[in-house]
């Protein structure tokens, strides 16, 4: 297994290189650090479900895009 596959490395050689790259980019975006639009703290927003985001600092739950909170 190559070292540069990121989170999509769990698929091994299946599904093709292009799809694995797309999955890797989507997961980097959705699991990355985001600022809360209410308290403006960086890195406190986590994805709860499809389009639902929650700030662990102020406790606000809000809607956003599927893979980014904005």
N, CA, C and O atoms as a Tripos MOL2 file, in Angstrom:
@<TRIPOS>MOLECULE
protein
  280   279    70     0     0
PROTEIN
NO_CHARGES

@<TRIPOS>ATOM
      1 N           0.8380   -1.1710    0.0000 N.3       1 UNK1
      2 CA          0.0000    0.0000    0.0000 C.3       1 UNK1
      3 C           0.8870    1.2400    0.0000 C.2       1 UNK1
      4 O           1.8770    1.3050    0.7280 O.2       1 UNK1
      5 N           0.5230    2.2210   -0.8220 N.am      2 UNK2
      6 CA          1.3060    3.4460   -0.9010 C.3       2 UNK2
      7 C           1.0700    4.3150    0.3360 C.2       2 UNK2
      8 O           0.0090    4.2580    0.9570 O.2       2 UNK2
      9 N           2.0630    5.1070    0.6740 N.am      3 UNK3
     10 CA          1.9590    5.9330    1.8710 C.3       3 UNK3
     11 C           1.0940    7.1680    1.6650 C.2       3 UNK3
     12 O           0.6120    7.7430    2.6410 O.2       3 UNK3
     13 N           0.8850    7.5890    0.4270 N.am      4 UNK4
     14 CA          0.2070    8.8520    0.1680 C.3       4 UNK4
     15 C          -1.2790    8.6970   -0.1480 C.2       4 UNK4
     16 O          -1.8480    9.5710   -0.8010 O.2       4 UNK4
     17 N          -1.9140    7.6360    0.2830 N.am      5 UNK5
     18 CA         -3.3160    7.4330   -0.0390 C.3       5 UNK5
     19 C          -4.2540    8.1130    0.9380 C.2       5 UNK5
     20 O          -5.4260    8.2990    0.6120 O.2       5 UNK5
     21 N          -3.8050    8.4820    2.0950 N.am      6 UNK6
     22 CA         -4.6500    9.1670    3.0560 C.3       6 UNK6
     23 C          -5.7370    8.2660    3.6080 C.2       6 UNK6
     24 O          -5.5240    7.0720    3.8160 O.2       6 UNK6
     25 N          -6.9060    8.8510    3.8460 N.am      7 UNK7
     26 CA         -7.9950    8.0940    4.4550 C.3       7 UNK7
     27 C          -8.6110    7.0870    3.4940 C.2       7 UNK7
     28 O          -9.2480    6.1290    3.9330 O.2       7 UNK7
     29 N          -8.4340    7.2870    2.1940 N.am      8 UNK8
     30 CA         -8.9850    6.3600    1.2130 C.3       8 UNK8
     31 C          -8.1070    5.1260    1.0370 C.2       8 UNK8
     32 O          -8.4350    4.2530    0.2340 O.2       8 UNK8
     33 N          -7.0090    5.0350    1.7640 N.am      9 UNK9
     34 CA         -6.1390    3.8780    1.6860 C.3       9 UNK9
     35 C          -6.8100    2.6140    2.1920 C.2       9 UNK9
     36 O          -6.3470    1.5080    1.9110 O.2       9 UNK9
     37 N          -7.8990    2.7690    2.9360 N.am     10 UNK10
     38 CA         -8.6160    1.5950    3.4390 C.3      10 UNK10
     39 C          -9.2730    0.8080    2.3180 C.2      10 UNK10
     40 O          -9.6430   -0.3480    2.5230 O.2      10 UNK10
     41 N          -9.4310    1.4060    1.1230 N.am     11 UNK11
     42 CA        -10.0370    0.7120   -0.0050 C.3      11 UNK11
     43 C          -9.0420   -0.1410   -0.7790 C.2      11 UNK11
     44 O          -9.4380   -0.9490   -1.6190 O.2      11 UNK11
     45 N          -7.7540    0.0340   -0.5000 N.am     12 UNK12
     46 CA         -6.7380   -0.7610   -1.1830 C.3      12 UNK12
     47 C          -6.6940   -0.4390   -2.6640 C.2      12 UNK12
     48 O          -6.6290    0.7310   -3.0410 O.2      12 UNK12
     49 N          -6.7290   -1.4620   -3.5140 N.am     13 UNK13
     50 CA         -6.6490   -1.2520   -4.9590 C.3      13 UNK13
     51 C          -8.0330   -1.2030   -5.6030 C.2      13 UNK13
     52 O          -8.1340   -1.1010   -6.8250 O.2      13 UNK13
     53 N          -9.0790   -1.2720   -4.8220 N.am     14 UNK14
     54 CA        -10.4270   -1.2860   -5.3710 C.3      14 UNK14
     55 C         -10.8960    0.1220   -5.7620 C.2      14 UNK14
     56 O         -10.3560    1.1180   -5.2800 O.2      14 UNK14
     57 N         -11.8760    0.1940   -6.6140 N.am     15 UNK15
     58 CA        -12.6270    1.3930   -6.9940 C.3      15 UNK15
     59 C         -11.9050    2.3720   -7.9020 C.2      15 UNK15
     60 O         -12.5340    3.3250   -8.3610 O.2      15 UNK15
     61 N         -10.6430    2.1980   -8.1850 N.am     16 UNK16
     62 CA         -9.9400    3.0880   -9.1030 C.3      16 UNK16
     63 C          -9.3120    4.2730   -8.3920 C.2      16 UNK16
     64 O          -9.7570    4.6870   -7.3220 O.2      16 UNK16
     65 N          -8.2810    4.8010   -9.0020 N.am     17 UNK17
     66 CA         -7.4940    5.8710   -8.4080 C.3      17 UNK17
     67 C          -8.2800    7.1780   -8.3270 C.2      17 UNK17
     68 O          -8.1800    7.8920   -7.3300 O.2      17 UNK17
     69 N          -9.0530    7.4980   -9.3530 N.am     18 UNK18
     70 CA         -9.7820    8.7670   -9.3820 C.3      18 UNK18
     71 C         -10.8210    8.8330   -8.2730 C.2      18 UNK18
     72 O         -10.9360    9.8540   -7.5950 O.2      18 UNK18
     73 N         -11.5760    7.7610   -8.0790 N.am     19 UNK19
     74 CA        -12.5850    7.7610   -7.0320 C.3      19 UNK19
     75 C         -11.9660    7.8000   -5.6380 C.2      19 UNK19
     76 O         -12.5080    8.4380   -4.7360 O.2      19 UNK19
     77 N         -10.8400    7.1250   -5.4590 N.am     20 UNK20
     78 CA        -10.1690    7.1780   -4.1650 C.3      20 UNK20
     79 C          -9.6570    8.5820   -3.8630 C.2      20 UNK20
     80 O          -9.6890    9.0170   -2.7120 O.2      20 UNK20
     81 N          -9.1850    9.2930   -4.8860 N.am     21 UNK21
     82 CA         -8.7430   10.6810   -4.6920 C.3      21 UNK21
     83 C          -9.9100   11.5740   -4.3030 C.2      21 UNK21
     84 O          -9.7720   12.4340   -3.4330 O.2      21 UNK21
     85 N         -11.0610   11.3760   -4.9420 N.am     22 UNK22
     86 CA        -12.2480   12.1750   -4.6120 C.3      22 UNK22
     87 C         -12.6960   11.9250   -3.1760 C.2      22 UNK22
     88 O         -13.0320   12.8640   -2.4550 O.2      22 UNK22
     89 N         -12.7010   10.6610   -2.7620 N.am     23 UNK23
     90 CA        -13.0850   10.3270   -1.3900 C.3      23 UNK23
     91 C         -12.1120   10.9540   -0.4100 C.2      23 UNK23
     92 O         -12.5250   11.4750    0.6270 O.2      23 UNK23
     93 N         -10.8400   10.9120   -0.7210 N.am     24 UNK24
     94 CA         -9.8240   11.4900    0.1420 C.3      24 UNK24
     95 C         -10.0280   12.9960    0.2940 C.2      24 UNK24
     96 O          -9.9330   13.5160    1.4060 O.2      24 UNK24
     97 N         -10.3050   13.7040   -0.7950 N.am     25 UNK25
     98 CA        -10.5290   15.1480   -0.7330 C.3      25 UNK25
     99 C         -11.7790   15.4860    0.0730 C.2      25 UNK25
    100 O         -11.7680   16.4270    0.8670 O.2      25 UNK25
    101 N         -12.8550   14.7300   -0.1240 N.am     26 UNK26
    102 CA        -14.0990   14.9750    0.6000 C.3      26 UNK26
    103 C         -13.8940   14.7520    2.0980 C.2      26 UNK26
    104 O         -14.3780   15.5390    2.9110 O.2      26 UNK26
    105 N         -13.1870   13.6980    2.4640 N.am     27 UNK27
    106 CA        -12.9900   13.4130    3.8780 C.3      27 UNK27
    107 C         -12.0490   14.4160    4.5330 C.2      27 UNK27
    108 O         -12.2150   14.7300    5.7110 O.2      27 UNK27
    109 N         -11.0660   14.9250    3.7990 N.am     28 UNK28
    110 CA        -10.2090   15.9700    4.3440 C.3      28 UNK28
    111 C         -11.0150   17.2310    4.6250 C.2      28 UNK28
    112 O         -10.8230   17.8920    5.6460 O.2      28 UNK28
    113 N         -11.9260   17.5570    3.6990 N.am     29 UNK29
    114 CA        -12.7390   18.7570    3.8640 C.3      29 UNK29
    115 C         -13.7060   18.6220    5.0240 C.2      29 UNK29
    116 O         -13.8130   19.5280    5.8510 O.2      29 UNK29
    117 N         -14.4130   17.5000    5.0960 N.am     30 UNK30
    118 CA        -15.4430   17.3550    6.1180 C.3      30 UNK30
    119 C         -14.8630   17.1480    7.5150 C.2      30 UNK30
    120 O         -15.4820   17.5470    8.5010 O.2      30 UNK30
    121 N         -13.7020   16.5410    7.6150 N.am     31 UNK31
    122 CA        -13.0990   16.2880    8.9220 C.3      31 UNK31
    123 C         -12.0920   17.3450    9.3300 C.2      31 UNK31
    124 O         -11.4910   17.2520   10.4000 O.2      31 UNK31
    125 N         -11.9030   18.3500    8.4880 N.am     32 UNK32
    126 CA        -10.9390   19.4040    8.7780 C.3      32 UNK32
    127 C         -11.4250   20.3480    9.8560 C.2      32 UNK32
    128 O         -12.4990   20.1570   10.4260 O.2      32 UNK32
    129 N         -10.6340   21.3630   10.1320 N.am     33 UNK33
    130 CA        -10.9790   22.3310   11.1630 C.3      33 UNK33
    131 C         -11.8050   23.4500   10.5390 C.2      33 UNK33
    132 O         -11.4650   23.9870    9.4850 O.2      33 UNK33
    133 N         -12.8990   23.7870   11.2180 N.am     34 UNK34
    134 CA        -13.7810   24.8430   10.7600 C.3      34 UNK34
    135 C         -14.0570   25.7960   11.9130 C.2      34 UNK34
    136 O         -14.0690   25.3920   13.0760 O.2      34 UNK34
    137 N         -14.2790   27.0720   11.5800 N.am     35 UNK35
    138 CA        -14.6010   28.0680   12.5980 C.3      35 UNK35
    139 C         -16.1040   28.1050   12.8160 C.2      35 UNK35
    140 O         -16.8780   27.9480   11.8730 O.2      35 UNK35
    141 N         -16.5110   28.3120   14.0470 N.am     36 UNK36
    142 CA        -17.9280   28.4040   14.3960 C.3      36 UNK36
    143 C         -18.4600   29.7620   13.9550 C.2      36 UNK36
    144 O         -17.8260   30.7780   14.2420 O.2      36 UNK36
    145 N         -19.6110   29.8200   13.2630 N.am     37 UNK37
    146 CA        -20.1550   31.1200   12.8570 C.3      37 UNK37
    147 C         -20.7520   31.9130   14.0200 C.2      37 UNK37
    148 O         -21.0210   33.1050   13.8700 O.2      37 UNK37
    149 N         -20.9620   31.2820   15.1660 N.am     38 UNK38
    150 CA        -21.5540   31.9670   16.3150 C.3      38 UNK38
    151 C         -20.4940   32.4980   17.2730 C.2      38 UNK38
    152 O         -20.5170   33.6750   17.6320 O.2      38 UNK38
    153 N         -19.5680   31.6410   17.6900 N.am     39 UNK39
    154 CA        -18.5480   32.0800   18.6540 C.3      39 UNK39
    155 C         -17.1860   32.3270   17.9970 C.2      39 UNK39
    156 O         -16.2690   32.8130   18.6600 O.2      39 UNK39
    157 N         -17.0370   32.0050   16.7180 N.am     40 UNK40
    158 CA        -15.8310   32.2560   15.9090 C.3      40 UNK40
    159 C         -14.5970   31.5130   16.4010 C.2      40 UNK40
    160 O         -13.4800   31.9030   16.0600 O.2      40 UNK40
    161 N         -14.7600   30.4620   17.1880 N.am     41 UNK41
    162 CA        -13.6030   29.6730   17.6210 C.3      41 UNK41
    163 C         -13.2240   28.6980   16.5200 C.2      41 UNK41
    164 O         -14.0780   28.0440   15.9220 O.2      41 UNK41
    165 N         -11.9420   28.6160   16.2670 N.am     42 UNK42
    166 CA        -11.4210   27.7760   15.1880 C.3      42 UNK42
    167 C         -11.2500   26.3440   15.6640 C.2      42 UNK42
    168 O         -10.7350   26.1070   16.7570 O.2      42 UNK42
    169 N         -11.6800   25.3880   14.8480 N.am     43 UNK43
    170 CA        -11.4450   23.9820   15.1280 C.3      43 UNK43
    171 C         -12.4190   23.3290   16.0770 C.2      43 UNK43
    172 O         -12.1730   22.2050   16.5120 O.2      43 UNK43
    173 N         -13.5180   23.9820   16.4200 N.am     44 UNK44
    174 CA        -14.4750   23.4270   17.3690 C.3      44 UNK44
    175 C         -15.7100   22.8380   16.7030 C.2      44 UNK44
    176 O         -16.5300   22.2200   17.3820 O.2      44 UNK44
    177 N         -15.8640   23.0120   15.4040 N.am     45 UNK45
    178 CA        -17.0690   22.5590   14.7050 C.3      45 UNK45
    179 C         -16.8340   21.1590   14.1570 C.2      45 UNK45
    180 O         -15.8240   20.8970   13.5040 O.2      45 UNK45
    181 N         -17.7760   20.2670   14.4270 N.am     46 UNK46
    182 CA        -17.7160   18.8810   13.9460 C.3      46 UNK46
    183 C         -18.9910   18.5560   13.1970 C.2      46 UNK46
    184 O         -20.0450   19.1280   13.4760 O.2      46 UNK46
    185 N         -18.9000   17.6580   12.2660 N.am     47 UNK47
    186 CA        -20.0480   17.2200   11.4840 C.3      47 UNK47
    187 C         -20.7980   16.1460   12.2550 C.2      47 UNK47
    188 O         -20.2230   15.1180   12.6110 O.2      47 UNK47
    189 N         -22.0710   16.3780   12.5110 N.am     48 UNK48
    190 CA        -22.9130   15.4180   13.2180 C.3      48 UNK48
    191 C         -23.5390   14.4270   12.2440 C.2      48 UNK48
    192 O         -23.5120   13.2190   12.4790 O.2      48 UNK48
    193 N         -24.0940   14.9310   11.1640 N.am     49 UNK49
    194 CA        -24.7560   14.1210   10.1430 C.3      49 UNK49
    195 C         -24.7050   14.9100    8.8370 C.2      49 UNK49
    196 O         -24.0410   15.9440    8.7550 O.2      49 UNK49
    197 N         -25.3950   14.4270    7.8390 N.am     50 UNK50
    198 CA        -25.4020   15.0680    6.5250 C.3      50 UNK50
    199 C         -25.9720   16.4850    6.6390 C.2      50 UNK50
    200 O         -27.1780   16.6580    6.8160 O.2      50 UNK50
    201 N         -25.1090   17.4910    6.5390 N.am     51 UNK51
    202 CA        -25.5440   18.8760    6.5840 C.3      51 UNK51
    203 C         -25.8020   19.4220    7.9760 C.2      51 UNK51
    204 O         -26.2500   20.5620    8.0990 O.2      51 UNK51
    205 N         -25.5400   18.6620    9.0290 N.am     52 UNK52
    206 CA        -25.7650   19.1140   10.4000 C.3      52 UNK52
    207 C         -24.4120   19.2280   11.1000 C.2      52 UNK52
    208 O         -23.6370   18.2730   11.1460 O.2      52 UNK52
    209 N         -24.1490   20.4040   11.6370 N.am     53 UNK53
    210 CA        -22.8690   20.6950   12.2660 C.3      53 UNK53
    211 C         -23.0950   21.1650   13.6910 C.2      53 UNK53
    212 O         -24.1260   21.7670   13.9930 O.2      53 UNK53
    213 N         -22.1350   20.8940   14.5720 N.am     54 UNK54
    214 CA        -22.2650   21.2800   15.9750 C.3      54 UNK54
    215 C         -20.9310   21.8190   16.4820 C.2      54 UNK54
    216 O         -19.8650   21.2680   16.2070 O.2      54 UNK54
    217 N         -21.0280   22.9110   17.2290 N.am     55 UNK55
    218 CA        -19.8480   23.5090   17.8560 C.3      55 UNK55
    219 C         -19.7180   22.9490   19.2640 C.2      55 UNK55
    220 O         -20.6690   23.0000   20.0450 O.2      55 UNK55
    221 N         -18.5710   22.4250   19.5850 N.am     56 UNK56
    222 CA        -18.3670   21.8470   20.9100 C.3      56 UNK56
    223 C         -18.0800   22.9170   21.9550 C.2      56 UNK56
    224 O         -18.1490   22.6430   23.1530 O.2      56 UNK56
    225 N         -17.7630   24.1210   21.5230 N.am     57 UNK57
    226 CA        -17.4700   25.1890   22.4600 C.3      57 UNK57
    227 C         -18.7420   25.8710   22.9720 C.2      57 UNK57
    228 O         -18.9560   25.9690   24.1810 O.2      57 UNK57
    229 N         -19.5880   26.3440   22.0430 N.am     58 UNK58
    230 CA        -20.7980   27.0620   22.4700 C.3      58 UNK58
    231 C         -22.0320   26.1710   22.4690 C.2      58 UNK58
    232 O         -23.0740   26.5790   22.9820 O.2      58 UNK58
    233 N         -21.9470   24.9750   21.9110 N.am     59 UNK59
    234 CA        -23.0570   24.0360   21.9420 C.3      59 UNK59
    235 C         -24.1220   24.2570   20.8820 C.2      59 UNK59
    236 O         -25.1380   23.5630   20.8840 O.2      59 UNK59
    237 N         -23.9150   25.2040   19.9790 N.am     60 UNK60
    238 CA        -24.9080   25.4890   18.9400 C.3      60 UNK60
    239 C         -24.8750   24.3990   17.8740 C.2      60 UNK60
    240 O         -23.8100   23.9200   17.4830 O.2      60 UNK60
    241 N         -26.0580   24.0230   17.4160 N.am     61 UNK61
    242 CA        -26.2040   23.1140   16.2930 C.3      61 UNK61
    243 C         -26.8010   23.9010   15.1450 C.2      61 UNK61
    244 O         -27.7820   24.6220   15.3310 O.2      61 UNK61
    245 N         -26.2170   23.7700   13.9490 N.am     62 UNK62
    246 CA        -26.6910   24.5350   12.8120 C.3      62 UNK62
    247 C         -26.5590   23.7140   11.5490 C.2      62 UNK62
    248 O         -25.9000   22.6750   11.5310 O.2      62 UNK62
    249 N         -27.1990   24.1970   10.4850 N.am     63 UNK63
    250 CA        -27.1460   23.4790    9.2130 C.3      63 UNK63
    251 C         -26.1180   24.1460    8.3030 C.2      63 UNK63
    252 O         -25.7890   25.3230    8.4520 O.2      63 UNK63
    253 N         -25.6350   23.3630    7.3750 N.am     64 UNK64
    254 CA        -24.6740   23.8530    6.4030 C.3      64 UNK64
    255 C         -24.6960   22.9360    5.1970 C.2      64 UNK64
    256 O         -25.6650   22.2140    4.9640 O.2      64 UNK64
    257 N         -23.6360   22.9720    4.4490 N.am     65 UNK65
    258 CA        -23.5240   22.0840    3.3010 C.3      65 UNK65
    259 C         -23.1710   20.6750    3.7750 C.2      65 UNK65
    260 O         -22.9480   20.4500    4.9640 O.2      65 UNK65
    261 N         -23.1250   19.7500    2.8540 N.am     66 UNK66
    262 CA        -22.8870   18.3670    3.2130 C.3      66 UNK66
    263 C         -21.4870   18.1390    3.7810 C.2      66 UNK66
    264 O         -21.3270   17.3920    4.7460 O.2      66 UNK66
    265 N         -20.4830   18.7660    3.2000 N.am     67 UNK67
    266 CA        -19.1090   18.5180    3.6180 C.3      67 UNK67
    267 C         -18.4210   19.7270    4.1900 C.2      67 UNK67
    268 O         -17.2960   19.6110    4.6760 O.2      67 UNK67
    269 N         -19.0560   20.8990    4.1510 N.am     68 UNK68
    270 CA        -18.5310   22.1000    4.7830 C.3      68 UNK68
    271 C         -19.6710   22.7970    5.5090 C.2      68 UNK68
    272 O         -20.8160   22.7190    5.0640 O.2      68 UNK68
    273 N         -19.3870   23.4700    6.6060 N.am     69 UNK69
    274 CA        -20.4740   24.0990    7.3530 C.3      69 UNK69
    275 C         -21.0020   25.3810    6.7440 C.2      69 UNK69
    276 O         -21.9100   25.9850    7.3150 O.2      69 UNK69
    277 N         -20.4700   25.8320    5.5980 N.am     70 UNK70
    278 CA        -20.9000   27.1140    5.0320 C.3      70 UNK70
    279 C         -21.6100   26.9210    3.7260 C.2      70 UNK70
    280 O         -22.0420   27.8950    3.1080 O.2      70 UNK70
@<TRIPOS>BOND
     1     1     2 1
     2     2     3 1
     3     3     4 2
     4     3     5 am
     5     5     6 1
     6     6     7 1
     7     7     8 2
     8     7     9 am
     9     9    10 1
    10    10    11 1
    11    11    12 2
    12    11    13 am
    13    13    14 1
    14    14    15 1
    15    15    16 2
    16    15    17 am
    17    17    18 1
    18    18    19 1
    19    19    20 2
    20    19    21 am
    21    21    22 1
    22    22    23 1
    23    23    24 2
    24    23    25 am
    25    25    26 1
    26    26    27 1
    27    27    28 2
    28    27    29 am
    29    29    30 1
    30    30    31 1
    31    31    32 2
    32    31    33 am
    33    33    34 1
    34    34    35 1
    35    35    36 2
    36    35    37 am
    37    37    38 1
    38    38    39 1
    39    39    40 2
    40    39    41 am
    41    41    42 1
    42    42    43 1
    43    43    44 2
    44    43    45 am
    45    45    46 1
    46    46    47 1
    47    47    48 2
    48    47    49 am
    49    49    50 1
    50    50    51 1
    51    51    52 2
    52    51    53 am
    53    53    54 1
    54    54    55 1
    55    55    56 2
    56    55    57 am
    57    57    58 1
    58    58    59 1
    59    59    60 2
    60    59    61 am
    61    61    62 1
    62    62    63 1
    63    63    64 2
    64    63    65 am
    65    65    66 1
    66    66    67 1
    67    67    68 2
    68    67    69 am
    69    69    70 1
    70    70    71 1
    71    71    72 2
    72    71    73 am
    73    73    74 1
    74    74    75 1
    75    75    76 2
    76    75    77 am
    77    77    78 1
    78    78    79 1
    79    79    80 2
    80    79    81 am
    81    81    82 1
    82    82    83 1
    83    83    84 2
    84    83    85 am
    85    85    86 1
    86    86    87 1
    87    87    88 2
    88    87    89 am
    89    89    90 1
    90    90    91 1
    91    91    92 2
    92    91    93 am
    93    93    94 1
    94    94    95 1
    95    95    96 2
    96    95    97 am
    97    97    98 1
    98    98    99 1
    99    99   100 2
   100    99   101 am
   101   101   102 1
   102   102   103 1
   103   103   104 2
   104   103   105 am
   105   105   106 1
   106   106   107 1
   107   107   108 2
   108   107   109 am
   109   109   110 1
   110   110   111 1
   111   111   112 2
   112   111   113 am
   113   113   114 1
   114   114   115 1
   115   115   116 2
   116   115   117 am
   117   117   118 1
   118   118   119 1
   119   119   120 2
   120   119   121 am
   121   121   122 1
   122   122   123 1
   123   123   124 2
   124   123   125 am
   125   125   126 1
   126   126   127 1
   127   127   128 2
   128   127   129 am
   129   129   130 1
   130   130   131 1
   131   131   132 2
   132   131   133 am
   133   133   134 1
   134   134   135 1
   135   135   136 2
   136   135   137 am
   137   137   138 1
   138   138   139 1
   139   139   140 2
   140   139   141 am
   141   141   142 1
   142   142   143 1
   143   143   144 2
   144   143   145 am
   145   145   146 1
   146   146   147 1
   147   147   148 2
   148   147   149 am
   149   149   150 1
   150   150   151 1
   151   151   152 2
   152   151   153 am
   153   153   154 1
   154   154   155 1
   155   155   156 2
   156   155   157 am
   157   157   158 1
   158   158   159 1
   159   159   160 2
   160   159   161 am
   161   161   162 1
   162   162   163 1
   163   163   164 2
   164   163   165 am
   165   165   166 1
   166   166   167 1
   167   167   168 2
   168   167   169 am
   169   169   170 1
   170   170   171 1
   171   171   172 2
   172   171   173 am
   173   173   174 1
   174   174   175 1
   175   175   176 2
   176   175   177 am
   177   177   178 1
   178   178   179 1
   179   179   180 2
   180   179   181 am
   181   181   182 1
   182   182   183 1
   183   183   184 2
   184   183   185 am
   185   185   186 1
   186   186   187 1
   187   187   188 2
   188   187   189 am
   189   189   190 1
   190   190   191 1
   191   191   192 2
   192   191   193 am
   193   193   194 1
   194   194   195 1
   195   195   196 2
   196   195   197 am
   197   197   198 1
   198   198   199 1
   199   199   200 2
   200   199   201 am
   201   201   202 1
   202   202   203 1
   203   203   204 2
   204   203   205 am
   205   205   206 1
   206   206   207 1
   207   207   208 2
   208   207   209 am
   209   209   210 1
   210   210   211 1
   211   211   212 2
   212   211   213 am
   213   213   214 1
   214   214   215 1
   215   215   216 2
   216   215   217 am
   217   217   218 1
   218   218   219 1
   219   219   220 2
   220   219   221 am
   221   221   222 1
   222   222   223 1
   223   223   224 2
   224   223   225 am
   225   225   226 1
   226   226   227 1
   227   227   228 2
   228   227   229 am
   229   229   230 1
   230   230   231 1
   231   231   232 2
   232   231   233 am
   233   233   234 1
   234   234   235 1
   235   235   236 2
   236   235   237 am
   237   237   238 1
   238   238   239 1
   239   239   240 2
   240   239   241 am
   241   241   242 1
   242   242   243 1
   243   243   244 2
   244   243   245 am
   245   245   246 1
   246   246   247 1
   247   247   248 2
   248   247   249 am
   249   249   250 1
   250   250   251 1
   251   251   252 2
   252   251   253 am
   253   253   254 1
   254   254   255 1
   255   255   256 2
   256   255   257 am
   257   257   258 1
   258   258   259 1
   259   259   260 2
   260   259   261 am
   261   261   262 1
   262   262   263 1
   263   263   264 2
   264   263   265 am
   265   265   266 1
   266   266   267 1
   267   267   268 2
   268   267   269 am
   269   269   270 1
   270   270   271 1
   271   271   272 2
   272   271   273 am
   273   273   274 1
   274   274   275 1
   275   275   276 2
   276   275   277 am
   277   277   278 1
   278   278   279 1
   279   279   280 2
@<TRIPOS>SUBSTRUCTURE
     1 UNK1         2 RESIDUE 1 A UNK
     2 UNK2         6 RESIDUE 1 A UNK
     3 UNK3        10 RESIDUE 1 A UNK
     4 UNK4        14 RESIDUE 1 A UNK
     5 UNK5        18 RESIDUE 1 A UNK
     6 UNK6        22 RESIDUE 1 A UNK
     7 UNK7        26 RESIDUE 1 A UNK
     8 UNK8        30 RESIDUE 1 A UNK
     9 UNK9        34 RESIDUE 1 A UNK
    10 UNK10       38 RESIDUE 1 A UNK
    11 UNK11       42 RESIDUE 1 A UNK
    12 UNK12       46 RESIDUE 1 A UNK
    13 UNK13       50 RESIDUE 1 A UNK
    14 UNK14       54 RESIDUE 1 A UNK
    15 UNK15       58 RESIDUE 1 A UNK
    16 UNK16       62 RESIDUE 1 A UNK
    17 UNK17       66 RESIDUE 1 A UNK
    18 UNK18       70 RESIDUE 1 A UNK
    19 UNK19       74 RESIDUE 1 A UNK
    20 UNK20       78 RESIDUE 1 A UNK
    21 UNK21       82 RESIDUE 1 A UNK
    22 UNK22       86 RESIDUE 1 A UNK
    23 UNK23       90 RESIDUE 1 A UNK
    24 UNK24       94 RESIDUE 1 A UNK
    25 UNK25       98 RESIDUE 1 A UNK
    26 UNK26      102 RESIDUE 1 A UNK
    27 UNK27      106 RESIDUE 1 A UNK
    28 UNK28      110 RESIDUE 1 A UNK
    29 UNK29      114 RESIDUE 1 A UNK
    30 UNK30      118 RESIDUE 1 A UNK
    31 UNK31      122 RESIDUE 1 A UNK
    32 UNK32      126 RESIDUE 1 A UNK
    33 UNK33      130 RESIDUE 1 A UNK
    34 UNK34      134 RESIDUE 1 A UNK
    35 UNK35      138 RESIDUE 1 A UNK
    36 UNK36      142 RESIDUE 1 A UNK
    37 UNK37      146 RESIDUE 1 A UNK
    38 UNK38      150 RESIDUE 1 A UNK
    39 UNK39      154 RESIDUE 1 A UNK
    40 UNK40      158 RESIDUE 1 A UNK
    41 UNK41      162 RESIDUE 1 A UNK
    42 UNK42      166 RESIDUE 1 A UNK
    43 UNK43      170 RESIDUE 1 A UNK
    44 UNK44      174 RESIDUE 1 A UNK
    45 UNK45      178 RESIDUE 1 A UNK
    46 UNK46      182 RESIDUE 1 A UNK
    47 UNK47      186 RESIDUE 1 A UNK
    48 UNK48      190 RESIDUE 1 A UNK
    49 UNK49      194 RESIDUE 1 A UNK
    50 UNK50      198 RESIDUE 1 A UNK
    51 UNK51      202 RESIDUE 1 A UNK
    52 UNK52      206 RESIDUE 1 A UNK
    53 UNK53      210 RESIDUE 1 A UNK
    54 UNK54      214 RESIDUE 1 A UNK
    55 UNK55      218 RESIDUE 1 A UNK
    56 UNK56      222 RESIDUE 1 A UNK
    57 UNK57      226 RESIDUE 1 A UNK
    58 UNK58      230 RESIDUE 1 A UNK
    59 UNK59      234 RESIDUE 1 A UNK
    60 UNK60      238 RESIDUE 1 A UNK
    61 UNK61      242 RESIDUE 1 A UNK
    62 UNK62      246 RESIDUE 1 A UNK
    63 UNK63      250 RESIDUE 1 A UNK
    64 UNK64      254 RESIDUE 1 A UNK
    65 UNK65      258 RESIDUE 1 A UNK
    66 UNK66      262 RESIDUE 1 A UNK
    67 UNK67      266 RESIDUE 1 A UNK
    68 UNK68      270 RESIDUE 1 A UNK
    69 UNK69      274 RESIDUE 1 A UNK
    70 UNK70      278 RESIDUE 1 A UNK
